[in-house]
Amino acid sequence: MDERGGGKVTAVRWGVIGTAGIARKNFLPAVREAGGEAAAVAGRDADRTSRWARDNAVGRAVVGYQQLIDDPGVDALYIPLPNALHAEWTIRALRTRKPVLCEKPLTGSLAETEQVLAVARETGTPLWEAFVFPFHDQMRRLRELLADGVIGDLREIQSNFHFVMARRDTNIRMSAELAGGALLDVGCYPVRLARYLFAAEHTSAWAAADYDPGGVDMSTWGCLGFPGGRRLLLSCGFNRAQDTFSRLLGTAGQINHVEGREPAVHPGAGPNKESFTPAVRHIQAVVKGEEEPRLLAVDTSLGSAQALDDLARSAAAQAGVPAS
């Protein structure tokens, strides 16, 4: 059992590196639902970070990401920085031996993902990429349905993730320098879902995309082939109404699934109020020594990074633009 100052850890103290909207909207409510403590947040500007901490009921504000990483009053770290900053600050965090939850995608490139995972293996520090849906009961039940043969042999997954982006001129998702774009931001979800449900890595990739003048993909669509003739058909983007729908098609039927809801063919209890809660609960249990870590990035992230890289290169080739 992990201990703090000679006593048992009761509430895991989280440090948030950056003042991102996803931390405010998704992560902090889950920490509270899971019984954790939002101990500190780090930013670059003292006034803005202090205001963010006050507005979001975070214990204290820290100026500078490294200062928070080194802070002895923090047990675990959450990194919701822009994609292009994930690698540097995740590596720095891993070297402190504090468990790390990094926003998806783990990094902005395949090469950086390989670097981060190498440090995770070297240090032995638990690292999770913030795909939280594999921790949900719905996903467990979905896999049980597939294992029971409810739709026969799963042959195809059709998965969408779209939303209409407001204020594109100020959104970091529209910055090529910060590794923005639809594929990395939301296309990563269908990729992770297919790898999770097929329990395999892709064998082929094709994609096309619409790019803005700055070289960022506004929407991407394509296909990943998997062993045995199975496939993922994915569509993602920033210019269509909210859509997080997936269809699983098998030899004897289909399952329709919308993120956060029960699979259409299977009744059961509803999900946690906050989407991050099951993942946060698990990480806190690891910090306390109550559970062994599972779904670690060293076991789950490289295949997604390779698939996203292959899709991005295919789309760039189709459009005749340089691959990022």
Secondary structure, DSSP 8 states (H G I E B T S, - for coil): --EETTEE--S-EEEEES--HHIIIIIHHHHHHTT-EEEEEEESSHHHHHHHHHHTT-SEEEESHHHHHT-TT-SEEEE---HHHHHHHHHHHHTTT--EEE-SSSSSSHHHHHHHHHHHHHH---EEES--GGGSHHHHHHHHHHHTTTTSSEEEEEEEEEEE-S-GGG-GGG-TTTT-SHIIIIIHHHHHHHHHHHTS--SEEEEEEEE-TTS-EEEEEEEEEEGGGEEEEEEEESEEEEE-EEEEEETTEEEEEETTS--TT-------SSTTHHHHHHHHHHHTTSS---S-HHHHHHHHHHHHHHHHHHHHHHHT----
